[in-house]
Amino acid sequence: MFAEERRLKIAEMINRGDSVKVSHLSKEFNVSESTIRRDLNELKRFGLILRTHGGAVSTEINKLEAAFVEKQDKYADEKERIGKLAANQIKDGDTIILDSGTTTGYVSKFIKAKDITIITNSLALANELFNREDIQIINTGGIIRGNTKAQVGSITEKIIKQFRVDKVFLGANGVSLKSGITTPTLQEATVKQTMIDVADKIYLLVDESKFNQVYFSWICDFKDIDYLITNKQRPIEEMKYYENIGVDVLT
């Protein structure tokens, strides 16, 4: 088991309220107590847990992953505005990747461009767009995650690597100037990283609730994206930071 997977399982146990003494976790995962202490310190660093003597407890804010259906109705108006703005960036003849997620899901509803090709790891997006005769849909395949309805894993990454596209529209759970762009699971993070690698222009789509949030798996830093699309103007100092690293903010 990879360290990232073990740490996510530990975080899940803690947020369920399970006992998480170092000695217990060491036996549970068949690793040394010093390894478990490093795991707990890493989870603490990301704000996922609070350390206690000999173990850890949950933080008040749960940084684990919400189900797709739970997230669909949250910030719906904001996500709709983001989706409209993102769809306007798509031009006739473009080749694009649409990441899975509830925010990127709104993009598909407002696409007016013709003769475009869309690659997606989202079953919901593929179903939304399959009857558009002016759009060619390529579904990546892969393991379907029940929580997010996203397709992930080596099959997904292998398919994405076969293409080079004009634009990718990414979703994320957390954005932080200090910690970068993050998501709860390693599997989804690696798929998103693969999408970034094959795209000429990178668009990040996040509503205001995602700012100053840090989740377990790192996707990329802000310097790795070209455009940030959100629903609300960011503070002046933050805007200066984006300008200095060459990120265009669209609101």
C-alpha positions in Angstrom: 0.0 0.0 0.0 1.3 3.4 -0.9 1.8 6.0 1.8 -0.8 8.3 0.3 -3.4 5.5 0.4 -2.5 4.5 4.0 -2.8 8.1 5.1 -6.2 8.5 3.4 -7.5 5.4 5.2 -6.2 6.7 8.5 -8.0 10.0 7.9 -11.2 8.2 7.1 -10.9 6.2 10.3 -10.4 9.3 12.4 -13.3 11.2 10.8 -15.6 8.2 11.5 -14.6 8.5 15.1 -12.6 5.2 15.2 -9.8 4.6 17.7 -6.5 5.8 16.2 -3.7 5.1 18.7 -0.3 4.9 17.1 0.2 1.4 18.4 -3.2 0.3 17.0 -2.5 1.8 13.6 0.9 0.3 13.4 -0.6 -3.2 13.8 -3.5 -2.4 11.5 -1.3 -1.4 8.6 1.7 -3.6 9.4 4.2 -0.7 9.5 6.4 0.8 12.2 5.1 3.2 14.8 7.6 5.8 13.5 6.0 5.5 10.1 2.5 6.0 11.6 3.7 9.1 13.5 5.0 10.6 10.2 1.6 9.8 8.6 -0.2 11.6 11.4 2.1 14.6 11.3 1.5 14.8 7.5 -2.2 14.7 8.0 -2.0 17.3 10.7 0.1 19.5 8.3 -2.8 19.5 5.8 -5.4 20.3 8.5 -7.1 16.9 8.3 -6.6 15.9 11.9 -5.6 17.1 15.3 -2.7 15.2 17.0 -3.1 14.0 20.5 -0.7 12.2 22.9 -0.3 8.8 21.4 -2.8 9.3 18.6 -5.1 11.7 16.8 -8.7 13.0 16.6 -10.8 14.6 13.9 -10.8 18.3 13.1 -14.1 20.1 13.1 -14.0 20.5 9.4 -14.2 17.3 7.5 -11.8 17.3 4.5 -12.9 14.0 3.2 -14.7 13.7 0.0 -18.4 14.5 -0.4 -20.5 12.3 -2.7 -21.3 13.6 -6.2 -25.0 13.9 -5.3 -24.2 15.8 -2.2 -22.2 18.4 -4.1 -24.6 18.8 -7.1 -26.8 21.3 -5.4 -24.2 23.2 -3.5 -23.4 26.6 -5.0 -25.4 25.7 -8.0 -25.9 29.3 -9.2 -22.2 30.1 -8.8 -21.3 26.9 -10.7 -23.7 27.8 -13.5 -22.1 31.2 -14.0 -18.7 29.5 -14.0 -19.9 27.0 -16.5 -21.2 29.7 -18.9 -18.0 31.6 -18.8 -15.9 28.5 -19.4 -18.1 27.4 -22.3 -17.5 30.8 -23.9 -13.8 30.0 -24.0 -14.4 27.0 -26.3 -14.2 27.9 -30.0 -15.2 26.1 -33.2 -12.9 23.2 -34.0 -11.3 23.0 -30.5 -10.1 19.8 -28.9 -10.7 19.8 -25.2 -10.7 17.7 -22.0 -13.6 18.1 -19.6 -12.7 16.8 -16.1 -15.3 15.1 -14.0 -17.0 17.1 -11.3 -20.1 19.1 -10.6 -18.6 22.5 -11.6 -17.2 21.2 -15.0 -20.6 19.5 -15.5 -22.2 22.9 -16.0 -19.8 23.6 -18.9 -21.5 21.0 -21.1 -24.9 22.8 -20.8 -23.6 26.0 -22.4 -21.3 24.9 -25.2 -22.2 26.7 -28.4 -19.0 25.9 -30.4 -19.3 23.5 -33.4 -17.1 20.7 -34.6 -15.3 20.1 -31.4 -13.9 17.0 -29.8 -14.3 16.4 -26.1 -12.4 13.9 -24.0 -13.9 13.2 -20.6 -13.6 10.8 -17.7 -17.1 11.7 -16.5 -20.0 9.3 -17.2 -22.4 12.2 -16.5 -20.8 14.5 -19.0 -20.6 11.8 -21.7 -24.3 11.1 -21.2 -25.1 14.9 -21.3 -23.3 15.4 -24.6 -23.6 12.1 -26.6 -26.5 13.2 -28.7 -24.8 16.4 -29.9 -24.1 15.7 -33.6 -21.6 18.6 -33.8 -19.5 17.2 -30.9 -17.3 14.1 -31.0 -17.2 12.5 -27.5 -14.3 10.3 -26.4 -14.8 8.6 -23.0 -11.7 7.5 -21.3 -12.9 4.4 -19.6 -11.4 3.2 -16.4 -12.5 2.4 -12.8 -15.7 4.2 -11.9 -15.6 5.8 -8.5 -19.0 5.6 -6.8 -18.5 8.8 -4.9 -17.8 11.1 -7.8 -18.9 9.1 -10.9 -15.4 9.8 -12.2 -13.3 7.2 -14.1 -9.8 6.8 -12.8 -6.8 4.5 -12.8 -4.1 3.3 -15.3 -6.7 2.7 -18.1 -7.9 6.3 -17.8 -4.4 7.8 -17.7 -3.2 5.6 -20.7 -6.1 6.8 -22.9 -5.6 10.5 -22.0 -1.8 10.2 -22.8 -2.7 9.3 -26.4 -4.0 12.8 -27.1 -2.8 16.4 -27.3 -5.6 19.0 -26.8 -6.1 22.7 -27.0 -7.7 23.2 -23.6 -8.5 21.3 -20.4 -11.1 22.4 -17.9 -10.3 21.1 -14.5 -12.2 20.9 -11.2 -10.7 20.8 -7.7 -11.8 20.6 -4.1 -9.3 23.0 -2.6 -7.2 25.9 -3.8 -4.6 27.6 -1.6 -1.8 30.0 -2.4 0.5 28.1 0.0 -0.5 24.5 -0.7 -1.6 24.7 -4.3 -4.6 22.9 -5.9 -5.8 19.8 -4.2 -8.4 17.0 -4.1 -9.2 14.3 -1.6 -8.0 11.2 -3.5 -4.7 10.3 -5.1 -6.4 8.5 -8.0 -8.2 11.6 -9.1 -5.2 13.8 -8.6 -3.0 11.7 -10.9 -5.7 11.7 -13.6 -5.9 15.5 -13.4 -2.1 15.7 -13.6 -2.2 13.6 -16.8 -4.9 15.9 -18.3 -2.6 18.9 -17.6 0.3 17.2 -19.3 -1.5 16.9 -22.6 -3.2 20.3 -22.8 -1.9 23.5 -24.3 -4.1 25.8 -22.1 -5.1 24.9 -18.5 -8.4 26.3 -17.1 -9.2 25.8 -13.4 -12.9 26.1 -12.5 -13.6 26.7 -8.8 -16.4 28.5 -6.9 -15.6 30.7 -3.9 -16.1 27.9 -1.4 -13.0 26.2 -2.6 -10.5 29.0 -1.7 -8.3 28.6 1.3 -9.1 24.9 1.5 -6.5 22.2 1.4 -7.2 18.5 0.7 -5.1 15.4 0.9 -3.8 14.9 -2.7 -1.8 17.6 -4.5 -2.7 18.2 -8.2 -0.5 21.1 -9.2 0.6 24.6 -8.2 -1.0 27.8 -9.5 2.0 28.4 -11.8 0.9 25.3 -13.7 -2.4 26.7 -14.9 -3.2 29.5 -17.4 -6.7 30.6 -16.4 -8.6 30.6 -13.2 -12.4 30.8 -13.6 -14.4 31.6 -10.5 -17.7 33.4 -9.6 -16.4 36.2 -7.5 -13.5 38.7 -7.7 -10.6 37.8 -5.5 -8.8 40.1 -3.1 -6.3 42.7 -4.5 -3.2 41.0 -3.1 -4.3 37.7 -4.4 -4.9 39.1 -7.8 -1.4 40.6 -7.8 0.0 37.2 -7.1 -1.9 35.6 -10.1 -0.7 38.5 -12.3 2.9 37.9 -11.3 2.9 34.2 -12.1 0.9 34.7 -15.4 -2.5 33.4 -14.4 -5.5 35.2 -16.0 -8.5 35.4 -13.6 -11.9 35.3 -15.3 -15.0 36.1 -13.2 
